[in-house]
Amino acid sequence: MAAADANNEPLLVVEDYEVGFRTERGLARAVDKVSFELDRGETLGIVGESGSGKSVLNRGIMGLVSSNRMIEDGSVLFDGGQMVNRNRQEFWGAKIGMIFQDPMTSLNPVMKIGKQIFEPLRQHLGLDKGEAETRAIELLTQVGIPEPARRIKQYPHELSGGMRQRVMIAIALAAEPEMLIADEPTTALDVTVQKYILDLLRQLQLDRGMAMTLITHDLGVARGRTDNVMVMYGGRVMEHAPTDTIFAEMRHPYTEALLASVPSLKHAKHTRLTPIPGAPPDIVNPPPGCRFSPRCKYAQPKCTEQAPELNEGEHRYACFYPVGTDASAEALEKNMAQGHTATGLKIGLAPAKAAG
């Protein structure tokens, strides 16, 4: 999917990026030494459970996590310019656009749609009122909103959920940014509207050559709409690889567990899903060693003592016993023989039968 880039330099380079919050219990590391690159025209899917750090990562990069209790460290280079620990308003709109998860809470409920689109057009592109209105109508037409001249005079509550999301896309793309961050852009939309929104984003991306990060809980969306996938857990990157590789040759046990928990058309009716045991880690007081070890069926004593580092290469993963290797097979066999892992997770029981 990624478009060829003339200068071959990544648009976004993130290195050891951290976002933390001071709390009464201690420092909550919501994003812990995350590193990745994003090329122009590329779509990066970021997946993981709620609380894994996906949204905080991207809001931190945008400079939208404002709190006197927040700390930020590491490096984020956008087109060669450092973004960490500086005011990032100059990047908003013209360089980076963002589509938020819930358009009803992101749009101003007492401001007409047109005015909310006019503002970035006038601020970033210097258009006068008449030019901004003409461009706003063009943008609403581009995102598939019928009767755009009438819609710009309406308030958000007068539009459907799908319409509001399209307005958010129009606002995010108004100043023609080089990169778009889409944070769960299809949440709470029905399936047909979801497909329309995702198709629209893809076409706009191709037309403009934008880079995009797509934050999603939906692995099906990640599989069909991204070039690369980054799996996050407890604020850290567990696995990062080309999309086809992630789904065909996943190496991290957390990635395997996520995929196993997704329903499949191949399953018989009423087949029980396979949930991931336990709960996400406490980011103030995470478990020692690998953060996924308390929930991992492969966990060995080493996993509770050391935190595995991401390996180098196109397919990166942080695991001592990668899925699909002899090491993981031996670890699982050992744990099943003793009935539990090094962290005490019980395994080896017969799988539950499908209901009905």
DRENDO-1510 file (C-alpha; in Angstrom, 1 decimal, always signed):
<recs>
REC; n; res; u; v; w
REC; 1; MET; +0.0; +0.0; +0.0 .
REC; 2; ALA; +2.8; +2.4; +0.8 .
REC; 3; ALA; +3.6; +4.9; -1.9 .
REC; 4; ALA; +7.2; +5.3; -3.1 .
REC; 5; ASP; +9.0; +8.2; -1.5 .
REC; 6; ALA; +11.4; +10.3; -3.5 .
REC; 7; ASN; +13.9; +11.0; -0.7 .
REC; 8; ASN; +13.6; +7.6; +1.0 .
REC; 9; GLU; +13.6; +9.3; +4.4 .
REC; 10; PRO; +10.9; +8.4; +7.0 .
REC; 11; LEU; +8.4; +11.1; +7.7 .
REC; 12; LEU; +8.2; +10.2; +11.4 .
REC; 13; VAL; +11.0; +8.7; +13.5 .
REC; 14; VAL; +10.1; +7.8; +17.1 .
REC; 15; GLU; +13.0; +6.7; +19.4 .
REC; 16; ASP; +12.6; +5.6; +23.0 .
REC; 17; TYR; +9.6; +7.8; +23.4 .
REC; 18; GLU; +8.0; +7.9; +26.9 .
REC; 19; VAL; +4.9; +9.5; +28.4 .
REC; 20; GLY; +4.3; +9.2; +32.1 .
REC; 21; PHE; +2.0; +10.8; +34.7 .
REC; 22; ARG; +2.9; +11.5; +38.3 .
REC; 23; THR; +0.3; +10.0; +40.6 .
REC; 24; GLU; +0.0; +9.5; +44.4 .
REC; 25; ARG; +1.1; +5.9; +43.9 .
REC; 26; GLY; +4.1; +6.8; +41.8 .
REC; 27; LEU; +4.9; +7.3; +38.1 .
REC; 28; ALA; +2.4; +5.8; +35.7 .
REC; 29; ARG; +4.4; +4.9; +32.5 .
REC; 30; ALA; +1.6; +5.0; +29.9 .
REC; 31; VAL; +4.1; +4.9; +27.0 .
REC; 32; ASP; +7.4; +3.2; +27.8 .
REC; 33; LYS; +10.4; +3.5; +25.4 .
REC; 34; VAL; +8.4; +3.1; +22.1 .
REC; 35; SER; +10.4; +3.3; +18.9 .
REC; 36; PHE; +9.2; +3.1; +15.3 .
REC; 37; GLU; +9.3; +4.8; +11.9 .
REC; 38; LEU; +6.6; +5.8; +9.5 .
REC; 39; ASP; +7.2; +6.4; +5.8 .
REC; 40; ARG; +5.4; +8.8; +3.6 .
REC; 41; GLY; +2.3; +7.1; +2.1 .
REC; 42; GLU; +2.5; +4.2; +4.7 .
REC; 43; THR; -0.3; +3.1; +7.0 .
REC; 44; LEU; +0.7; +1.8; +10.4 .
REC; 45; GLY; -1.9; -0.1; +12.4 .
REC; 46; ILE; -1.5; +0.2; +16.2 .
REC; 47; VAL; -3.4; -2.6; +18.1 .
REC; 48; GLY; -3.8; -3.8; +21.6 .
REC; 49; GLU; -6.3; -3.9; +24.5 .
REC; 50; SER; -7.7; -0.8; +26.2 .
REC; 51; GLY; -5.0; +0.7; +28.3 .
REC; 52; SER; -2.1; -0.5; +26.2 .
REC; 53; GLY; -1.0; +3.0; +25.4 .
REC; 54; LYS; -2.1; +3.3; +21.8 .
REC; 55; SER; -4.0; +6.6; +22.1 .
REC; 56; VAL; -1.7; +8.2; +24.7 .
REC; 57; LEU; +1.2; +7.5; +22.3 .
REC; 58; ASN; -0.4; +9.4; +19.4 .
REC; 59; ARG; -1.9; +12.1; +21.5 .
REC; 60; GLY; +1.6; +12.6; +23.1 .
REC; 61; ILE; +3.2; +12.9; +19.7 .
REC; 62; MET; +0.6; +15.5; +18.8 .
REC; 63; GLY; +1.1; +17.4; +22.0 .
REC; 64; LEU; -2.5; +16.9; +23.1 .
REC; 65; VAL; -1.7; +15.3; +26.5 .
REC; 66; SER; -1.6; +18.5; +28.6 .
REC; 67; SER; -1.1; +18.1; +32.3 .
REC; 68; ASN; +1.4; +19.5; +34.9 .
REC; 69; ARG; +1.7; +15.9; +36.1 .
REC; 70; MET; +2.9; +14.7; +32.7 .
REC; 71; ILE; +6.5; +13.9; +31.8 .
REC; 72; GLU; +7.8; +13.3; +28.3 .
REC; 73; ASP; +11.1; +11.9; +27.2 .
REC; 74; GLY; +12.8; +10.4; +24.1 .
REC; 75; SER; +12.8; +11.7; +20.5 .
REC; 76; VAL; +10.1; +12.3; +17.9 .
REC; 77; LEU; +11.3; +13.6; +14.6 .
REC; 78; PHE; +8.7; +14.8; +12.1 .
REC; 79; ASP; +10.3; +15.5; +8.7 .
REC; 80; GLY; +13.6; +16.1; +10.6 .
REC; 81; GLY; +12.2; +18.4; +13.2 .
REC; 82; GLN; +12.2; +17.5; +16.9 .
REC; 83; MET; +8.7; +17.6; +18.5 .
REC; 84; VAL; +9.4; +16.5; +22.1 .
REC; 85; ASN; +9.2; +19.1; +24.9 .
REC; 86; ARG; +8.1; +21.9; +22.6 .
REC; 87; ASN; +4.9; +23.6; +21.6 .
REC; 88; ARG; +3.4; +21.5; +18.7 .
REC; 89; GLN; +0.7; +23.8; +17.5 .
REC; 90; GLU; +2.7; +24.6; +14.4 .
REC; 91; PHE; +2.3; +20.9; +13.4 .
REC; 92; TRP; -1.4; +20.8; +13.9 .
REC; 93; GLY; -3.6; +20.9; +10.8 .
REC; 94; ALA; -1.0; +21.8; +8.1 .
REC; 95; LYS; +1.4; +18.9; +8.9 .
REC; 96; ILE; -0.5; +16.4; +11.1 .
REC; 97; GLY; -4.3; +15.9; +11.2 .
REC; 98; MET; -6.2; +13.8; +13.7 .
REC; 99; ILE; -9.5; +12.0; +13.7 .
REC; 100; PHE; -10.8; +11.4; +17.2 .
REC; 101; GLN; -12.7; +8.4; +18.4 .
REC; 102; ASP; -16.0; +10.1; +19.3 .
REC; 103; PRO; -17.0; +12.9; +16.9 .
REC; 104; MET; -19.9; +14.0; +19.1 .
REC; 105; THR; -17.5; +14.9; +21.9 .
REC; 106; SER; -14.8; +16.2; +19.6 .
REC; 107; LEU; -17.0; +18.6; +17.6 .
REC; 108; ASN; -18.2; +21.8; +19.3 .
REC; 109; PRO; -21.9; +21.2; +20.0 .
REC; 110; VAL; -22.8; +24.9; +19.9 .
REC; 111; MET; -20.9; +25.8; +16.7 .
REC; 112; LYS; -22.2; +25.2; +13.2 .
REC; 113; ILE; -20.4; +22.6; +11.1 .
REC; 114; GLY; -19.2; +25.2; +8.6 .
REC; 115; LYS; -17.5; +27.4; +11.1 .
REC; 116; GLN; -15.6; +24.4; +12.6 .
REC; 117; ILE; -14.2; +23.7; +9.1 .
REC; 118; PHE; -13.6; +27.3; +8.3 .
REC; 119; GLU; -11.2; +27.8; +11.2 .
REC; 120; PRO; -8.3; +25.5; +10.0 .
REC; 121; LEU; -8.8; +26.8; +6.5 .
REC; 122; ARG; -8.4; +30.4; +7.5 .
REC; 123; GLN; -5.7; +29.8; +10.1 .
REC; 124; HIS; -3.4; +27.4; +8.1 .
REC; 125; LEU; -4.2; +28.4; +4.5 .
REC; 126; GLY; -5.0; +32.1; +5.0 .
REC; 127; LEU; -8.3; +31.9; +3.1 .
REC; 128; ASP; -10.9; +34.6; +3.5 .
REC; 129; LYS; -14.5; +33.9; +4.6 .
REC; 130; GLY; -15.8; +33.3; +1.0 .
REC; 131; GLU; -12.9; +31.1; +0.0 .
REC; 132; ALA; -13.1; +29.1; +3.2 .
REC; 133; GLU; -16.8; +28.5; +2.7 .
REC; 134; THR; -16.3; +27.4; -0.9 .
REC; 135; ARG; -13.5; +25.1; +0.2 .
REC; 136; ALA; -15.6; +23.7; +3.1 .
REC; 137; ILE; -18.3; +22.7; +0.7 .
REC; 138; GLU; -15.7; +21.0; -1.6 .
REC; 139; LEU; -14.4; +19.1; +1.4 .
REC; 140; LEU; -17.8; +17.9; +2.6 .
REC; 141; THR; -18.5; +16.8; -1.0 .
REC; 142; GLN; -15.2; +15.0; -1.1 .
REC; 143; VAL; -16.1; +13.0; +2.1 .
REC; 144; GLY; -19.5; +12.1; +0.7 .
REC; 145; ILE; -21.8; +14.4; +2.6 .
REC; 146; PRO; -24.9; +15.2; +0.5 .
REC; 147; GLU; -26.2; +18.8; +0.3 .
REC; 148; PRO; -23.0; +20.3; +1.7 .
REC; 149; ALA; -24.2; +23.9; +1.3 .
REC; 150; ARG; -27.0; +23.1; +3.7 .
REC; 151; ARG; -24.9; +21.0; +6.1 .
REC; 152; ILE; -22.4; +23.7; +6.9 .
REC; 153; LYS; -25.3; +25.7; +8.5 .
REC; 154; GLN; -26.3; +22.8; +10.8 .
REC; 155; TYR; -25.1; +21.8; +14.2 .
REC; 156; PRO; -23.4; +18.4; +15.0 .
REC; 157; HIS; -26.5; +17.0; +16.8 .
REC; 158; GLU; -28.4; +17.4; +13.5 .
REC; 159; LEU; -26.2; +14.9; +11.8 .
REC; 160; SER; -26.0; +11.1; +12.1 .
REC; 161; GLY; -22.9; +9.4; +13.6 .
REC; 162; GLY; -21.5; +8.5; +10.2 .
REC; 163; MET; -22.1; +12.1; +9.0 .
REC; 164; ARG; -20.3; +13.5; +12.1 .
REC; 165; GLN; -17.3; +11.2; +11.5 .
REC; 166; ARG; -17.1; +12.4; +7.9 .
REC; 167; VAL; -17.1; +16.0; +9.1 .
REC; 168; MET; -14.2; +15.1; +11.5 .
REC; 169; ILE; -12.4; +13.7; +8.5 .
REC; 170; ALA; -13.0; +16.9; +6.5 .
REC; 171; ILE; -11.7; +19.0; +9.4 .
REC; 172; ALA; -8.6; +16.8; +9.8 .
REC; 173; LEU; -7.8; +17.0; +6.1 .
REC; 174; ALA; -8.7; +20.7; +5.5 .
REC; 175; ALA; -5.2; +21.9; +5.6 .
REC; 176; GLU; -3.9; +18.9; +3.5 .
REC; 177; PRO; -1.6; +17.4; +6.2 .
REC; 178; GLU; +1.3; +15.1; +5.5 .
REC; 179; MET; +0.2; +12.7; +8.1 .
REC; 180; LEU; -3.1; +11.6; +9.6 .
REC; 181; ILE; -3.7; +10.0; +12.9 .
REC; 182; ALA; -7.0; +8.0; +13.0 .
REC; 183; ASP; -7.9; +7.0; +16.5 .
REC; 184; GLU; -10.6; +4.3; +16.3 .
REC; 185; PRO; -12.3; +6.2; +13.4 .
REC; 186; THR; -15.1; +3.6; +13.0 .
REC; 187; THR; -16.1; +3.0; +16.7 .
REC; 188; ALA; -19.9; +2.9; +17.3 .
REC; 189; LEU; -20.6; +3.0; +13.5 .
REC; 190; ASP; -22.6; +0.2; +11.8 .
REC; 191; VAL; -20.7; -2.1; +9.5 .
REC; 192; THR; -21.7; -0.5; +6.2 .
REC; 193; VAL; -20.7; +3.0; +7.4 .
REC; 194; GLN; -17.5; +1.6; +8.8 .
REC; 195; LYS; -16.5; +0.3; +5.4 .
REC; 196; TYR; -17.4; +3.6; +3.7 .
REC; 197; ILE; -15.3; +5.5; +6.2 .
REC; 198; LEU; -12.3; +3.2; +5.8 .
REC; 199; ASP; -12.6; +3.2; +2.0 .
REC; 200; LEU; -12.8; +7.0; +2.1 .
REC; 201; LEU; -9.7; +7.3; +4.2 .
REC; 202; ARG; -7.8; +5.0; +2.0 .
REC; 203; GLN; -8.8; +6.9; -1.2 .
REC; 204; LEU; -7.9; +10.2; +0.4 .
REC; 205; GLN; -4.6; +8.8; +1.5 .
REC; 206; LEU; -3.8; +7.6; -2.0 .
REC; 207; ASP; -4.9; +10.9; -3.6 .
REC; 208; ARG; -2.7; +13.0; -1.2 .
REC; 209; GLY; +0.2; +10.6; -0.5 .
REC; 210; MET; -0.3; +10.9; +3.3 .
REC; 211; ALA; +1.2; +8.8; +5.9 .
REC; 212; MET; -1.4; +7.4; +8.4 .
REC; 213; THR; -1.5; +5.7; +11.8 .
REC; 214; LEU; -4.7; +3.7; +12.4 .
REC; 215; ILE; -5.4; +3.0; +16.0 .
REC; 216; THR; -7.9; +0.1; +16.3 .
REC; 217; HIS; -9.2; -2.7; +18.5 .
REC; 218; ASP; -10.4; -4.5; +15.3 .
REC; 219; LEU; -7.8; -6.8; +14.0 .
REC; 220; GLY; -9.8; -7.3; +10.9 .
REC; 221; VAL; -9.5; -3.6; +10.1 .
REC; 222; ALA; -5.8; -3.8; +10.8 .
REC; 223; ARG; -5.4; -6.8; +8.5 .
REC; 224; GLY; -7.1; -5.3; +5.5 .
REC; 225; ARG; -6.1; -1.6; +5.8 .
REC; 226; THR; -2.5; -1.3; +6.9 .
REC; 227; ASP; +1.0; -1.9; +5.6 .
REC; 228; ASN; +2.6; -2.6; +9.0 .
REC; 229; VAL; +1.2; -3.5; +12.4 .
REC; 230; MET; +2.6; -2.6; +15.8 .
REC; 231; VAL; +1.2; -4.5; +18.8 .
REC; 232; MET; +1.3; -2.6; +22.1 .
REC; 233; TYR; +0.8; -4.0; +25.7 .
REC; 234; GLY; +1.3; -2.2; +29.0 .
REC; 235; GLY; +2.8; +0.9; +27.2 .
REC; 236; ARG; +5.4; -1.2; +25.3 .
REC; 237; VAL; +5.8; -2.5; +21.8 .
REC; 238; MET; +5.5; -6.3; +21.9 .
REC; 239; GLU; +5.7; -6.9; +18.1 .
REC; 240; HIS; +6.1; -4.9; +14.9 .
REC; 241; ALA; +6.1; -6.3; +11.4 .
REC; 242; PRO; +4.6; -6.1; +8.0 .
REC; 243; THR; +0.9; -6.8; +8.2 .
REC; 244; ASP; +1.0; -10.1; +6.3 .
REC; 245; THR; +3.8; -11.3; +8.5 .
REC; 246; ILE; +2.0; -10.5; +11.7 .
REC; 247; PHE; -1.0; -12.5; +10.7 .
REC; 248; ALA; +0.8; -15.4; +9.2 .
REC; 249; GLU; +3.9; -15.7; +11.3 .
REC; 250; MET; +3.2; -13.9; +14.6 .
REC; 251; ARG; +6.0; -14.4; +17.1 .
REC; 252; HIS; +4.8; -12.8; +20.4 .
REC; 253; PRO; +2.5; -14.8; +22.6 .
REC; 254; TYR; +0.3; -11.6; +23.2 .
REC; 255; THR; -0.2; -11.3; +19.4 .
REC; 256; GLU; -1.1; -14.9; +19.3 .
REC; 257; ALA; -3.6; -14.5; +22.2 .
REC; 258; LEU; -5.2; -11.5; +20.5 .
REC; 259; LEU; -5.7; -13.4; +17.3 .
REC; 260; ALA; -7.1; -16.4; +19.1 .
REC; 261; SER; -9.7; -14.3; +20.9 .
REC; 262; VAL; -11.2; -13.1; +17.6 .
REC; 263; PRO; -14.3; -15.0; +16.2 .
REC; 264; SER; -13.8; -16.6; +12.9 .
REC; 265; LEU; -16.3; -17.6; +10.1 .
REC; 266; LYS; -14.5; -21.0; +10.1 .
REC; 267; HIS; -15.8; -21.7; +13.7 .
REC; 268; ALA; -18.9; -23.7; +14.2 .
REC; 269; LYS; -22.0; -21.8; +15.5 .
REC; 270; HIS; -21.9; -21.0; +19.3 .
REC; 271; THR; -18.2; -21.9; +19.5 .
REC; 272; ARG; -16.8; -20.3; +22.6 .
REC; 273; LEU; -14.1; -17.6; +22.1 .
REC; 274; THR; -10.7; -18.0; +23.7 .
REC; 275; PRO; -10.3; -15.1; +26.1 .
REC; 276; ILE; -6.9; -13.9; +27.4 .
REC; 277; PRO; -6.7; -14.9; +31.0 .
REC; 278; GLY; -6.0; -12.2; +33.7 .
REC; 279; ALA; -6.0; -8.5; +33.2 .
REC; 280; PRO; -3.6; -5.8; +31.7 .
REC; 281; PRO; -0.7; -4.8; +34.0 .
REC; 282; ASP; -0.7; -2.0; +36.5 .
REC; 283; ILE; +1.4; +0.7; +34.7 .
REC; 284; VAL; +2.4; +2.2; +38.1 .
REC; 285; ASN; +3.7; -1.1; +39.4 .
REC; 286; PRO; +4.1; -3.5; +36.5 .
REC; 287; PRO; +5.2; -7.1; +37.0 .
REC; 288; PRO; +9.0; -7.7; +36.9 .
REC; 289; GLY; +10.4; -9.1; +33.7 .
REC; 290; CYS; +8.1; -9.4; +30.7 .
REC; 291; ARG; +4.8; -7.5; +31.3 .
REC; 292; PHE; +2.8; -10.2; +29.6 .
REC; 293; SER; +4.3; -13.0; +31.6 .
REC; 294; PRO; +1.4; -13.3; +34.2 .
REC; 295; ARG; -1.0; -14.1; +31.3 .
REC; 296; CYS; +1.4; -16.0; +29.0 .
REC; 297; LYS; +1.1; -19.8; +28.6 .
REC; 298; TYR; +4.8; -20.0; +27.7 .
REC; 299; ALA; +6.2; -18.1; +30.7 .
REC; 300; GLN; +9.4; -19.5; +32.2 .
REC; 301; PRO; +11.4; -18.2; +35.3 .
REC; 302; LYS; +13.5; -16.1; +32.9 .
REC; 303; CYS; +10.4; -14.2; +31.9 .
REC; 304; THR; +9.8; -13.1; +35.4 .
REC; 305; GLU; +13.3; -11.9; +35.9 .
REC; 306; GLN; +14.3; -10.1; +32.7 .
REC; 307; ALA; +12.4; -7.8; +30.3 .
REC; 308; PRO; +13.1; -9.0; +26.7 .
REC; 309; GLU; +14.3; -6.4; +24.3 .
REC; 310; LEU; +12.9; -6.0; +20.8 .
REC; 311; ASN; +15.2; -7.7; +18.2 .
REC; 312; GLU; +16.4; -5.9; +15.1 .
REC; 313; GLY; +15.1; -6.4; +11.6 .
REC; 314; GLU; +11.9; -6.1; +9.6 .
REC; 315; HIS; +10.0; -8.4; +12.1 .
REC; 316; ARG; +10.6; -7.2; +15.6 .
REC; 317; TYR; +9.4; -8.9; +18.7 .
REC; 318; ALA; +10.2; -8.9; +22.4 .
REC; 319; CYS; +10.1; -12.5; +23.6 .
REC; 320; PHE; +12.5; -15.1; +24.9 .
REC; 321; TYR; +10.2; -18.0; +23.7 .
REC; 322; PRO; +8.8; -16.8; +20.3 .
REC; 323; VAL; +5.7; -18.5; +19.0 .
REC; 324; GLY; +6.4; -21.1; +16.4 .
REC; 325; THR; +9.9; -21.9; +17.5 .
REC; 326; ASP; +11.3; -24.9; +19.3 .
REC; 327; ALA; +11.9; -22.8; +22.4 .
REC; 328; SER; +8.2; -22.0; +22.7 .
REC; 329; ALA; +7.2; -25.6; +22.0 .
REC; 330; GLU; +9.5; -26.8; +24.8 .
REC; 331; ALA; +8.3; -24.1; +27.2 .
REC; 332; LEU; +4.6; -24.9; +26.6 .
REC; 333; GLU; +5.2; -28.7; +26.9 .
REC; 334; LYS; +7.0; -28.1; +30.3 .
REC; 335; ASN; +4.2; -25.9; +31.6 .
REC; 336; MET; +1.5; -28.3; +30.5 .
REC; 337; ALA; +3.3; -31.1; +32.2 .
REC; 338; GLN; +3.3; -29.3; +35.5 .
REC; 339; GLY; -0.1; -27.7; +35.0 .
REC; 340; HIS; +1.0; -24.1; +35.4 .
REC; 341; THR; +3.5; -21.5; +34.2 .
REC; 342; ALA; +6.3; -19.8; +36.1 .
REC; 343; THR; +3.9; -17.1; +37.1 .
REC; 344; GLY; +1.3; -19.6; +38.4 .
REC; 345; LEU; -1.1; -19.4; +35.5 .
REC; 346; LYS; -2.9; -22.7; +35.3 .
REC; 347; ILE; -2.8; -24.4; +31.9 .
REC; 348; GLY; -3.1; -27.9; +30.5 .
REC; 349; LEU; -6.8; -28.3; +31.2 .
REC; 350; ALA; -9.0; -29.8; +28.5 .
REC; 351; PRO; -10.6; -27.0; +26.3 .
REC; 352; ALA; -14.2; -26.1; +26.9 .
REC; 353; LYS; -16.7; -27.6; +24.5 .
REC; 354; ALA; -18.8; -25.4; +22.2 .
REC; 355; ALA; -22.1; -24.5; +23.7 .
REC; 356; GLY; -25.2; -26.1; +22.0 .
</recs>
